[in-house]
Amino acid sequence: MNITFYKYEATGNDFILIDARTNSAPLPFITQNAAVLCDRHTGIGADGILVLTRCDSSNDAFLHIINADGSIAKMCGNGMRCAAAYLNAIHEQASQPQGTFDIETLGGLQHAVCTAVSGKTTQVSVTLQRVLPGKLVDIQWDHQKYTGLQVDVGNPHAVFITDEEPEREVQRVGHILSHHETFPDGANIEFIRPIDTRTLQMAVYERGVGPTRACGTGCVASAMAYAKKNELKGGNILIHTPGGRLNVSIPASCQDHFVLSGPASFVFKGFYSESIDILNIS
């Protein structure tokens, strides 16, 4: 099995991107070998795998999102932005500027806009069509109560506001909360700490991955939870993650059509093979 892949990252959230529209890369093989490919010591290394396939409609592509453990994700904000940056680069190379892309996912149709390109980095905004608040949850663990808001962003999130350092909280209880019986299918866990009325510090434990440097849908879920708690309608929220800053535009309704914006960067292109003679990285 010989696979051409592209390594992309968005605020430190890194992905192996495979264009299966033009590449003989069977989706079952990629899914079954996701843990091997994503291993940072013995594989390529990534938080997940993005596989682009053709779609039956007039949309640009279908994006399959595979977590590092081989589980399937319905939506990934930073993965979506990386996929759009790749599609934009392909169009630019073919001298067919496009800039806007409609990409299908298991979490619904997403609209992405590439606004600027500088070297290997593209500024990408994606409009998330599905952002719905859920129930408040109270979880007791280690003599402490954690109260958070569930948010559906095409994938499940639970957002907890804290006065502590978010990264430390994720390291301490992220795995416990993500796998708690409150979430039968697991959940992405975000801890947020307000810096000011429109700026948050955020850290995340991603379902199927673990702690990551950023999470696009997690930023959107965090923005919604914070906006609802503080009755914010419209405007922007800047979110500082361990991997960098992302901006979330809040609709007046504080529901659906949130816009996630930030950089997505090409890292390198490589060729994966089960035999050593074709191994090549550029």
Short mmCIF file of the C-alpha atoms (twelve columns), coordinates in Angstrom:
data_MODEL
# 
_entry.id   MODEL 
# 
loop_
_atom_site.group_PDB 
_atom_site.id 
_atom_site.type_symbol 
_atom_site.label_atom_id 
_atom_site.label_alt_id 
_atom_site.label_comp_id 
_atom_site.label_asym_id 
_atom_site.label_seq_id 
_atom_site.Cartn_x 
_atom_site.Cartn_y 
_atom_site.Cartn_z 
_atom_site.pdbx_PDB_model_num 
ATOM 1   C CA . MET A 1   0.000   0.000  0.000   1 
ATOM 2   C CA . ASN A 2   1.586   3.300  -1.151  1 
ATOM 3   C CA . ILE A 3   -0.089  6.510  0.000   1 
ATOM 4   C CA . THR A 4   0.724   10.128 -0.763  1 
ATOM 5   C CA . PHE A 5   -0.064  12.317 2.227   1 
ATOM 6   C CA . TYR A 6   0.200   15.951 3.280   1 
ATOM 7   C CA . LYS A 7   0.919   17.098 6.817   1 
ATOM 8   C CA . TYR A 8   -1.101  20.170 7.884   1 
ATOM 9   C CA . GLU A 9   -1.513  21.962 11.184  1 
ATOM 10  C CA . ALA A 10  -3.889  24.602 12.517  1 
ATOM 11  C CA . THR A 11  -2.815  26.272 15.786  1 
ATOM 12  C CA . GLY A 12  -0.855  23.151 16.644  1 
ATOM 13  C CA . ASN A 13  -3.724  20.754 15.913  1 
ATOM 14  C CA . ASP A 14  -1.970  18.550 13.344  1 
ATOM 15  C CA . PHE A 15  -3.343  16.183 10.721  1 
ATOM 16  C CA . ILE A 16  -2.348  13.711 8.053   1 
ATOM 17  C CA . LEU A 17  -4.336  14.742 4.967   1 
ATOM 18  C CA . ILE A 18  -4.941  12.216 2.196   1 
ATOM 19  C CA . ASP A 19  -6.622  13.169 -1.064  1 
ATOM 20  C CA . ALA A 20  -8.385  9.919  -1.977  1 
ATOM 21  C CA . ARG A 21  -10.013 11.595 -4.984  1 
ATOM 22  C CA . THR A 22  -6.750  11.099 -6.870  1 
ATOM 23  C CA . ASN A 23  -4.901  8.684  -4.599  1 
ATOM 24  C CA . SER A 24  -5.291  4.900  -4.336  1 
ATOM 25  C CA . ALA A 25  -5.877  5.051  -0.581  1 
ATOM 26  C CA . PRO A 26  -8.779  2.852  0.573   1 
ATOM 27  C CA . LEU A 27  -10.641 4.374  3.491   1 
ATOM 28  C CA . PRO A 28  -10.885 1.058  5.429   1 
ATOM 29  C CA . PHE A 29  -7.091  0.624  5.311   1 
ATOM 30  C CA . ILE A 30  -6.528  4.171  6.601   1 
ATOM 31  C CA . THR A 31  -9.073  3.767  9.401   1 
ATOM 32  C CA . GLN A 32  -7.683  0.398  10.495  1 
ATOM 33  C CA . ASN A 33  -4.131  1.773  10.534  1 
ATOM 34  C CA . ALA A 34  -4.899  5.197  12.023  1 
ATOM 35  C CA . ALA A 35  -3.163  4.462  15.324  1 
ATOM 36  C CA . VAL A 36  -0.018  3.342  13.469  1 
ATOM 37  C CA . LEU A 37  -0.001  6.357  11.148  1 
ATOM 38  C CA . CYS A 38  -0.689  8.867  13.941  1 
ATOM 39  C CA . ASP A 39  1.864   7.474  16.402  1 
ATOM 40  C CA . ARG A 40  4.391   10.234 17.073  1 
ATOM 41  C CA . HIS A 41  7.286   7.865  17.747  1 
ATOM 42  C CA . THR A 42  6.857   5.089  15.188  1 
ATOM 43  C CA . GLY A 43  4.533   6.671  12.603  1 
ATOM 44  C CA . ILE A 44  3.994   9.971  10.830  1 
ATOM 45  C CA . GLY A 45  2.503   11.593 13.941  1 
ATOM 46  C CA . ALA A 46  -0.783  13.503 14.110  1 
ATOM 47  C CA . ASP A 47  -3.908  14.226 16.143  1 
ATOM 48  C CA . GLY A 48  -5.987  12.683 13.370  1 
ATOM 49  C CA . ILE A 49  -6.360  11.860 9.690   1 
ATOM 50  C CA . LEU A 50  -8.348  13.801 7.081   1 
ATOM 51  C CA . VAL A 51  -9.438  11.909 3.971   1 
ATOM 52  C CA . LEU A 52  -10.975 13.794 1.047   1 
ATOM 53  C CA . THR A 53  -13.236 11.825 -1.282  1 
ATOM 54  C CA . ARG A 54  -15.514 12.773 -4.142  1 
ATOM 55  C CA . CYS A 55  -19.160 13.501 -3.385  1 
ATOM 56  C CA . ASP A 56  -22.243 12.884 -5.496  1 
ATOM 57  C CA . SER A 57  -23.396 16.505 -5.259  1 
ATOM 58  C CA . SER A 58  -21.880 19.661 -6.733  1 
ATOM 59  C CA . ASN A 59  -19.998 20.321 -3.503  1 
ATOM 60  C CA . ASP A 60  -16.203 20.338 -3.566  1 
ATOM 61  C CA . ALA A 61  -15.454 17.201 -1.530  1 
ATOM 62  C CA . PHE A 62  -16.488 14.930 1.308   1 
ATOM 63  C CA . LEU A 63  -14.205 15.091 4.340   1 
ATOM 64  C CA . HIS A 64  -13.805 11.940 6.428   1 
ATOM 65  C CA . ILE A 65  -12.331 12.642 9.875   1 
ATOM 66  C CA . ILE A 66  -10.521 9.843  11.699  1 
ATOM 67  C CA . ASN A 67  -9.229  10.279 15.236  1 
ATOM 68  C CA . ALA A 68  -5.788  9.078  16.283  1 
ATOM 69  C CA . ASP A 69  -7.305  5.955  17.851  1 
ATOM 70  C CA . GLY A 70  -9.176  5.015  14.661  1 
ATOM 71  C CA . SER A 71  -12.584 6.232  15.814  1 
ATOM 72  C CA . ILE A 72  -14.661 8.397  13.491  1 
ATOM 73  C CA . ALA A 73  -15.465 12.068 14.164  1 
ATOM 74  C CA . LYS A 74  -18.429 13.762 12.518  1 
ATOM 75  C CA . MET A 75  -16.856 17.213 12.522  1 
ATOM 76  C CA . CYS A 76  -13.523 18.911 13.190  1 
ATOM 77  C CA . GLY A 77  -13.157 22.680 12.912  1 
ATOM 78  C CA . ASN A 78  -9.381  22.812 12.565  1 
ATOM 79  C CA . GLY A 79  -9.400  19.765 10.298  1 
ATOM 80  C CA . MET A 80  -11.967 21.498 8.119   1 
ATOM 81  C CA . ARG A 81  -9.763  24.584 7.886   1 
ATOM 82  C CA . CYS A 82  -6.729  22.447 6.949   1 
ATOM 83  C CA . ALA A 83  -8.760  20.693 4.246   1 
ATOM 84  C CA . ALA A 84  -9.876  24.051 2.839   1 
ATOM 85  C CA . ALA A 85  -6.277  25.334 2.841   1 
ATOM 86  C CA . TYR A 86  -5.222  22.226 0.884   1 
ATOM 87  C CA . LEU A 87  -8.054  22.605 -1.653  1 
ATOM 88  C CA . ASN A 88  -7.174  26.266 -2.058  1 
ATOM 89  C CA . ALA A 89  -3.527  25.405 -2.741  1 
ATOM 90  C CA . ILE A 90  -4.566  22.836 -5.377  1 
ATOM 91  C CA . HIS A 91  -6.713  25.425 -7.149  1 
ATOM 92  C CA . GLU A 92  -3.929  28.024 -7.026  1 
ATOM 93  C CA . GLN A 93  -1.436  25.563 -8.501  1 
ATOM 94  C CA . ALA A 94  -3.866  24.918 -11.351 1 
ATOM 95  C CA . SER A 95  -4.327  28.685 -11.819 1 
ATOM 96  C CA . GLN A 96  -7.997  28.292 -10.929 1 
ATOM 97  C CA . PRO A 97  -8.489  30.650 -7.954  1 
ATOM 98  C CA . GLN A 98  -11.526 29.721 -5.907  1 
ATOM 99  C CA . GLY A 99  -11.182 30.728 -2.278  1 
ATOM 100 C CA . THR A 100 -14.525 29.358 -1.110  1 
ATOM 101 C CA . PHE A 101 -15.373 25.693 -0.594  1 
ATOM 102 C CA . ASP A 102 -18.439 23.677 0.346   1 
ATOM 103 C CA . ILE A 103 -17.276 20.530 2.099   1 
ATOM 104 C CA . GLU A 104 -19.540 17.709 3.235   1 
ATOM 105 C CA . THR A 105 -18.949 15.889 6.534   1 
ATOM 106 C CA . LEU A 106 -20.836 13.369 8.641   1 
ATOM 107 C CA . GLY A 107 -21.758 16.424 10.730  1 
ATOM 108 C CA . GLY A 108 -23.322 18.219 7.758   1 
ATOM 109 C CA . LEU A 109 -22.286 20.616 5.009   1 
ATOM 110 C CA . GLN A 110 -19.643 23.186 6.004   1 
ATOM 111 C CA . HIS A 111 -18.688 26.383 4.166   1 
ATOM 112 C CA . ALA A 112 -15.037 27.494 4.238   1 
ATOM 113 C CA . VAL A 113 -13.448 30.729 2.974   1 
ATOM 114 C CA . CYS A 114 -9.717  31.234 2.394   1 
ATOM 115 C CA . THR A 115 -9.004  34.949 2.799   1 
ATOM 116 C CA . ALA A 116 -5.215  35.254 2.567   1 
ATOM 117 C CA . VAL A 117 -2.141  33.162 1.794   1 
ATOM 118 C CA . SER A 118 1.364   33.880 3.081   1 
ATOM 119 C CA . GLY A 119 3.961   31.233 2.310   1 
ATOM 120 C CA . LYS A 120 2.750   27.914 3.725   1 
ATOM 121 C CA . THR A 121 0.016   29.527 5.836   1 
ATOM 122 C CA . THR A 122 -3.562  30.244 4.751   1 
ATOM 123 C CA . GLN A 123 -6.087  32.237 6.753   1 
ATOM 124 C CA . VAL A 124 -9.287  30.189 6.752   1 
ATOM 125 C CA . SER A 125 -12.767 30.816 8.136   1 
ATOM 126 C CA . VAL A 126 -15.338 28.068 8.386   1 
ATOM 127 C CA . THR A 127 -19.029 28.516 9.129   1 
ATOM 128 C CA . LEU A 128 -20.331 25.772 11.389  1 
ATOM 129 C CA . GLN A 129 -23.913 25.038 10.438  1 
ATOM 130 C CA . ARG A 130 -24.782 23.086 13.571  1 
ATOM 131 C CA . VAL A 131 -24.091 24.576 17.017  1 
ATOM 132 C CA . LEU A 132 -26.688 23.639 19.619  1 
ATOM 133 C CA . PRO A 133 -26.603 24.060 23.407  1 
ATOM 134 C CA . GLY A 134 -27.465 21.019 25.478  1 
ATOM 135 C CA . LYS A 135 -27.983 20.261 29.135  1 
ATOM 136 C CA . LEU A 136 -26.029 21.488 32.124  1 
ATOM 137 C CA . VAL A 137 -24.073 18.653 33.714  1 
ATOM 138 C CA . ASP A 138 -22.830 18.229 37.282  1 
ATOM 139 C CA . ILE A 139 -20.088 15.647 37.767  1 
ATOM 140 C CA . GLN A 140 -18.635 14.727 41.145  1 
ATOM 141 C CA . TRP A 141 -15.068 13.476 41.197  1 
ATOM 142 C CA . ASP A 142 -12.348 13.519 43.856  1 
ATOM 143 C CA . HIS A 143 -14.534 15.542 46.268  1 
ATOM 144 C CA . GLN A 144 -15.072 18.272 43.680  1 
ATOM 145 C CA . LYS A 145 -18.079 19.172 41.551  1 
ATOM 146 C CA . TYR A 146 -17.627 20.074 37.888  1 
ATOM 147 C CA . THR A 147 -20.508 21.995 36.316  1 
ATOM 148 C CA . GLY A 148 -20.466 22.404 32.556  1 
ATOM 149 C CA . LEU A 149 -22.635 22.925 29.502  1 
ATOM 150 C CA . GLN A 150 -23.018 20.292 26.807  1 
ATOM 151 C CA . VAL A 151 -22.756 21.689 23.261  1 
ATOM 152 C CA . ASP A 152 -23.414 19.867 19.988  1 
ATOM 153 C CA . VAL A 153 -21.099 21.135 17.235  1 
ATOM 154 C CA . GLY A 154 -21.624 18.130 14.998  1 
ATOM 155 C CA . ASN A 155 -19.618 16.312 17.676  1 
ATOM 156 C CA . PRO A 156 -20.226 16.282 21.459  1 
ATOM 157 C CA . HIS A 157 -18.584 18.789 23.804  1 
ATOM 158 C CA . ALA A 158 -18.823 19.732 27.460  1 
ATOM 159 C CA . VAL A 159 -17.451 23.121 28.504  1 
ATOM 160 C CA . PHE A 160 -16.357 23.904 32.060  1 
ATOM 161 C CA . ILE A 161 -15.507 27.435 33.220  1 
ATOM 162 C CA . THR A 162 -12.659 27.540 35.734  1 
ATOM 163 C CA . ASP A 163 -10.519 29.969 37.710  1 
ATOM 164 C CA . GLU A 164 -7.623  27.520 37.477  1 
ATOM 165 C CA . GLU A 165 -5.077  27.026 34.706  1 
ATOM 166 C CA . PRO A 166 -7.075  25.256 31.916  1 
ATOM 167 C CA . GLU A 167 -4.162  23.085 30.745  1 
ATOM 168 C CA . ARG A 168 -3.573  21.818 34.270  1 
ATOM 169 C CA . GLU A 169 -7.272  20.968 34.663  1 
ATOM 170 C CA . VAL A 170 -7.278  19.061 31.362  1 
ATOM 171 C CA . GLN A 171 -4.217  17.072 32.418  1 
ATOM 172 C CA . ARG A 172 -5.779  16.334 35.793  1 
ATOM 173 C CA . VAL A 173 -9.369  15.392 34.931  1 
ATOM 174 C CA . GLY A 174 -9.800  15.583 31.144  1 
ATOM 175 C CA . HIS A 175 -9.708  11.809 30.654  1 
ATOM 176 C CA . ILE A 176 -12.006 11.212 33.645  1 
ATOM 177 C CA . LEU A 177 -14.657 13.648 32.419  1 
ATOM 178 C CA . SER A 178 -14.436 12.592 28.767  1 
ATOM 179 C CA . HIS A 179 -15.163 8.974  29.694  1 
ATOM 180 C CA . HIS A 180 -17.677 9.697  32.466  1 
ATOM 181 C CA . GLU A 181 -20.992 7.814  32.402  1 
ATOM 182 C CA . THR A 182 -22.713 11.187 31.849  1 
ATOM 183 C CA . PHE A 183 -21.498 10.919 28.245  1 
ATOM 184 C CA . PRO A 184 -22.362 7.419  26.946  1 
ATOM 185 C CA . ASP A 185 -20.479 8.032  23.684  1 
ATOM 186 C CA . GLY A 186 -17.710 10.072 25.293  1 
ATOM 187 C CA . ALA A 187 -17.240 13.828 24.911  1 
ATOM 188 C CA . ASN A 188 -14.665 16.452 24.039  1 
ATOM 189 C CA . ILE A 189 -13.876 18.339 27.250  1 
ATOM 190 C CA . GLU A 190 -12.978 22.045 27.340  1 
ATOM 191 C CA . PHE A 191 -11.822 24.090 30.310  1 
ATOM 192 C CA . ILE A 192 -12.014 27.847 29.787  1 
ATOM 193 C CA . ARG A 193 -10.815 30.780 31.892  1 
ATOM 194 C CA . PRO A 194 -11.955 34.328 31.024  1 
ATOM 195 C CA . ILE A 195 -9.163  36.842 30.459  1 
ATOM 196 C CA . ASP A 196 -11.573 39.705 29.772  1 
ATOM 197 C CA . THR A 197 -15.153 40.020 28.506  1 
ATOM 198 C CA . ARG A 198 -14.202 38.989 24.956  1 
ATOM 199 C CA . THR A 199 -11.078 36.863 25.487  1 
ATOM 200 C CA . LEU A 200 -10.770 33.310 26.797  1 
ATOM 201 C CA . GLN A 201 -7.983  30.917 27.634  1 
ATOM 202 C CA . MET A 202 -8.933  27.359 26.654  1 
ATOM 203 C CA . ALA A 203 -7.504  23.855 26.873  1 
ATOM 204 C CA . VAL A 204 -9.067  20.668 25.536  1 
ATOM 205 C CA . TYR A 205 -9.172  16.913 25.933  1 
ATOM 206 C CA . GLU A 206 -10.338 15.498 22.608  1 
ATOM 207 C CA . ARG A 207 -12.397 12.330 22.498  1 
ATOM 208 C CA . GLY A 208 -10.387 9.636  20.733  1 
ATOM 209 C CA . VAL A 209 -7.165  11.640 20.901  1 
ATOM 210 C CA . GLY A 210 -6.401  13.074 24.353  1 
ATOM 211 C CA . PRO A 211 -5.029  16.551 25.197  1 
ATOM 212 C CA . THR A 212 -4.270  18.530 22.023  1 
ATOM 213 C CA . ARG A 213 -2.822  21.965 21.407  1 
ATOM 214 C CA . ALA A 214 -6.103  23.272 19.980  1 
ATOM 215 C CA . CYS A 215 -9.568  22.201 18.856  1 
ATOM 216 C CA . GLY A 216 -11.660 24.233 16.420  1 
ATOM 217 C CA . THR A 217 -15.054 22.856 17.369  1 
ATOM 218 C CA . GLY A 218 -13.945 23.099 21.002  1 
ATOM 219 C CA . CYS A 219 -13.313 26.819 20.536  1 
ATOM 220 C CA . VAL A 220 -16.796 27.236 19.057  1 
ATOM 221 C CA . ALA A 221 -18.363 25.220 21.877  1 
ATOM 222 C CA . SER A 222 -16.433 27.299 24.421  1 
ATOM 223 C CA . ALA A 223 -17.528 30.556 22.793  1 
ATOM 224 C CA . MET A 224 -21.171 29.450 22.856  1 
ATOM 225 C CA . ALA A 225 -21.057 28.327 26.485  1 
ATOM 226 C CA . TYR A 226 -19.381 31.556 27.582  1 
ATOM 227 C CA . ALA A 227 -21.705 33.739 25.467  1 
ATOM 228 C CA . LYS A 228 -24.819 32.065 26.842  1 
ATOM 229 C CA . LYS A 229 -23.636 32.368 30.442  1 
ATOM 230 C CA . ASN A 230 -22.853 36.074 29.968  1 
ATOM 231 C CA . GLU A 231 -25.779 36.814 27.608  1 
ATOM 232 C CA . LEU A 232 -23.505 37.925 24.773  1 
ATOM 233 C CA . LYS A 233 -25.140 38.194 21.356  1 
ATOM 234 C CA . GLY A 234 -23.088 38.935 18.269  1 
ATOM 235 C CA . GLY A 235 -19.487 40.090 18.086  1 
ATOM 236 C CA . ASN A 236 -16.271 38.123 18.374  1 
ATOM 237 C CA . ILE A 237 -14.493 36.133 21.048  1 
ATOM 238 C CA . LEU A 238 -10.719 35.610 20.886  1 
ATOM 239 C CA . ILE A 239 -9.600  32.263 22.269  1 
ATOM 240 C CA . HIS A 240 -6.048  31.524 23.372  1 
ATOM 241 C CA . THR A 241 -5.172  27.828 23.069  1 
ATOM 242 C CA . PRO A 242 -1.797  26.196 23.800  1 
ATOM 243 C CA . GLY A 243 -1.201  26.132 20.022  1 
ATOM 244 C CA . GLY A 244 -2.211  29.709 19.209  1 
ATOM 245 C CA . ARG A 245 -5.181  32.048 18.890  1 
ATOM 246 C CA . LEU A 246 -8.486  31.492 17.125  1 
ATOM 247 C CA . ASN A 247 -11.373 33.872 16.608  1 
ATOM 248 C CA . VAL A 248 -15.027 32.884 16.925  1 
ATOM 249 C CA . SER A 249 -17.776 35.108 15.528  1 
ATOM 250 C CA . ILE A 250 -21.025 34.734 17.473  1 
ATOM 251 C CA . PRO A 251 -24.383 35.075 15.668  1 
ATOM 252 C CA . ALA A 252 -27.039 37.272 17.240  1 
ATOM 253 C CA . SER A 253 -29.119 34.171 17.972  1 
ATOM 254 C CA . CYS A 254 -26.137 32.520 19.734  1 
ATOM 255 C CA . GLN A 255 -27.074 29.330 17.874  1 
ATOM 256 C CA . ASP A 256 -25.869 27.841 14.567  1 
ATOM 257 C CA . HIS A 257 -23.688 29.590 11.982  1 
ATOM 258 C CA . PHE A 258 -20.767 30.389 14.274  1 
ATOM 259 C CA . VAL A 259 -17.671 31.343 12.254  1 
ATOM 260 C CA . LEU A 260 -14.262 29.976 13.272  1 
ATOM 261 C CA . SER A 261 -11.249 31.841 11.867  1 
ATOM 262 C CA . GLY A 262 -7.502  31.419 12.052  1 
ATOM 263 C CA . PRO A 263 -4.382  30.116 10.291  1 
ATOM 264 C CA . ALA A 264 -3.892  26.692 8.723   1 
ATOM 265 C CA . SER A 265 -0.443  25.701 7.502   1 
ATOM 266 C CA . PHE A 266 1.094   23.135 5.156   1 
ATOM 267 C CA . VAL A 267 3.993   21.380 6.895   1 
ATOM 268 C CA . PHE A 268 5.301   18.776 4.458   1 
ATOM 269 C CA . LYS A 269 4.388   16.202 1.821   1 
ATOM 270 C CA . GLY A 270 5.360   12.565 2.157   1 
ATOM 271 C CA . PHE A 271 4.832   9.060  0.858   1 
ATOM 272 C CA . TYR A 272 3.851   6.217  3.150   1 
ATOM 273 C CA . SER A 273 4.594   2.656  2.099   1 
ATOM 274 C CA . GLU A 274 4.559   -0.752 3.732   1 
ATOM 275 C CA . SER A 275 7.914   -1.341 2.016   1 
ATOM 276 C CA . ILE A 276 10.973  0.816  2.727   1 
ATOM 277 C CA . ASP A 277 12.024  1.405  -0.891  1 
ATOM 278 C CA . ILE A 278 9.449   4.153  -1.553  1 
ATOM 279 C CA . LEU A 279 9.808   6.097  1.735   1 
ATOM 280 C CA . ASN A 280 10.312  9.761  0.870   1 
ATOM 281 C CA . ILE A 281 9.572   13.028 2.618   1 
ATOM 282 C CA . SER A 282 9.774   16.507 1.066   1 
# 
